Amino acid sequence: FKQYADRTAYSFMGKDISYAETDAQSRALAAYLQSLGLARGDRVAIMMPNVPQYPATVAAILRAGYVIVNVNPLYTARELEHQLKDSGAKAIVIIENFGATLQKCIANTAVKHVVLASMGDRLGLIKGAIVNYVVRKVKKLVPDFSLPGAVRYNDAIAKGQRAPFTAPPIGPEDVAVLQYTGGTTGLPKGAMLSHGNVTAATQQAMLTATLGGTSLQTGCERMLVVLPLFHVYAMVVDMLLGIQIGAELVLCVRFDPGAALKDIASRRITCFPGVPTMFTAVVSHPDVASHDLRSLKVCNSGGAPMPVELLHRFEALTGCHLTEGWGMTETASLGTFTPAVGDAKPGSCGMPAPHVRLQFADVADPSRIAPQGERGEITIAGPNVMMGYWKNPKATAESFTPDGFFRTGDVGYMDEDGFVFLDSRIKRLIIRHDGFKVFPSMIENVISRHPAVQQ
């Protein structure tokens, strides 16, 4: 924040917010949260789309010594209740669009403090009021709700500016984030990502960009943020890496291919992390030829395999090498990456990222490590691999090998050149069109509630 104080940190709906402003805002919110009497290590949930309040709230929670609980804004009340109860969150920062969802379940949780944001909070008095009116009254995106005692985001900032702030001691083993992920059985589990894990993953992401063929220039990059920040991929590769290099982050509440084309061309975007469906939508847009996309220099795709023909189309249009990678929530999104050297390997998710070690365990006999070229369950170790699952020592023990490698459930192999190919999964799941994973247990739980379904 200090190094890039005068540079724009976030651009949202035409409003530029500097690193200095974000620093002051996050410090004030941190002071406000401390004034509530929260103890060091308490969990604070965030339930918002890609708005400027999100990264500022992340910084506030971390610098105050608390733990972030990222929540998907589209969760149902049942899903939200589970995550809040399991994490033991004492507070939540939520955008008003989803206040009705919280109202349905808050009484069953430990949440005592609600900070209520709105879409126009950081856009200035006049523009903010106009945006909020349109969101609430014209588009009717804010259902009626009642959350007695909730404090408006801007009021919390104002109160925090008058409150003392104490920077707590924070070490690499302290938990920074509870990132929830599903399983083939049971309910979603909270992956404990420490400050050390998140810091390492951010550094590794920086190195993979360099080894992928492009050096990121500090204080010079512009990043298009269309991936949802509550997802671990966007949190690390967009937000935290972006902050580390002093990038300007162009925040988008939702992905719209036409708007993305305009942003890339008009804002001279240099970095565009995404998933295959996003890149498909961009190159297939009828107006793509009328936009200059040559400012792009770092584009990375994750979440699902990238079709080879799409990769070639994107590179022909932009002149930018589109890299791929594989990772998981439990590895803070880092696992493999596409290097710039050597021949392209269609169908491969790349090589192990810097400081990542991979082993392939025999599916029939997990104690046996499969030799190079032979298929096996991918196991991974590195400084980015989670500490374990929150309050779930049994699942943690089952997920790690005796020598400390995390069992991913993905089956694949490594060829003679060190490139990794994914084959199938031990844990069955469905990868949705936008890269998010849907687990059979989630679907079965919903189906079983239908009165017409006996079994």
Secondary structure, 3 states (H helix, E strand, C coil): CCCCCCCEEEEECCEEEEHHHHHHHHHHHHHHHHHCCCCCCCEEEEECCCCCHHHHHHHHHHHCCCEEEECCCCCCHHHHHHHHHHHCCCEEEEEHHHHHHHHHHHHHCCCCEEEEECCCCCCCHHHHHHHHHHHHHHCCCCCCCCCCCCEEHHHHHHHHHCCCCCCCCCCCCCEEEEEEECCCCCCCEEEEEEHHHHHHHHHHHHHHHHHCCCCCCCCCCEEEECCCCCCHHHHHHHHHHHHHCCCEEEECCCCCHHHHHHHHHHHCCCEEEECHHHHHHHHCCCCHHHCCCCCCCEEEECCCCCCHHHHHHHHHHHCCCEEEEECCHHHCCCCEECCCCCCCCCCCCEEECCCCEEEEECCCCCCCECCCCCCEEEEEECCCCCCEECCCHHHHHHHECCCCCEEEEEEEEECCCCCEEEEEECCCCEECCCCCEECHHHHHHHHHCCCCCCC
